[in-house]
Amino acid sequence: MTDHISIVSDALALIVNVTGASRLPLGGGLGMAPGVATALDTALRQKILRRSATPIIVKAKLANDAGLIGASYL
């Protein structure tokens, strides 16, 4: 799993460094997997230019329901 975390955190570090994002929500099945959000946040913090005391990777509040809620508005 560490190879996957490294690959994903590389791409997320690029996004954070270019856009200056302070939070990245992690939802769906990946967000619900135990320990993934923490591992990604730790790896991401080592690769970004700016340091932060608060977590950057956070679990999405709607989790798996975001698609259902969006579809209900159509």
N, C-alpha and C positions, 0 to 999 in steps of 0.2 A: 504494500500500500504506500510505502514511502516514495516510490518512484512516481506514483500517480499524484500524490500531494505536491511533490516538487514541480511536476509539469504544470499542474493547475495553478500553483502559487506563483510561478514565473509569469504566466499570463495575467493573473490578477495584480501582481506587482506593477506590471506595465500600465495597466488601467489606472491604478492608484497614483502612480508617479506622473502620468500625463494629465489626468483629470483633477487630481487633488481630492478625490472622494474620501470621505471620513467614515463611511459605513458601506458595507456590501452585504445585502441580504442573501442568505443561503436558504433556498426552499426546496420543495419537492422531495423526492426520495433521498437525494444527497444530503439535504438538510436534516433529515430525520435519522440518518445513520449515526450511531453513537460514536462520539469522539472525532468525527470528521471536521466539524466547525472549529473545534479547539486546535486540531493539528494544522488545519489550513491557516488559521489566524497566527499561530506561532511561526510557521514557515514564511508567511507573508510579511510579518513584522521584521524578519531578518533581511528581507530583500528590498524594502522601500526606503526612500531617501529621508522621509519625515518620520519622526518618532511620535508615538501616541501612547497615552496612559490608558485609554479605553479601547476595548476590542474593535477591530475593523470588520471582521467577519462576524455577523450576527445571524441567528436563526430568524427566518421570515415569520412574521406574526400569523399569517394565514396558512402557512405550511402547504399542504396539498390542496387546500380549498381555493386557492387564488384563481385557478382556471374555471372552477365552477361558478365562482362569484362573477367573474368577468363575462362568462357565457350567459348568466342570468340577466345581464344588462342589455343583451342583444335583442 
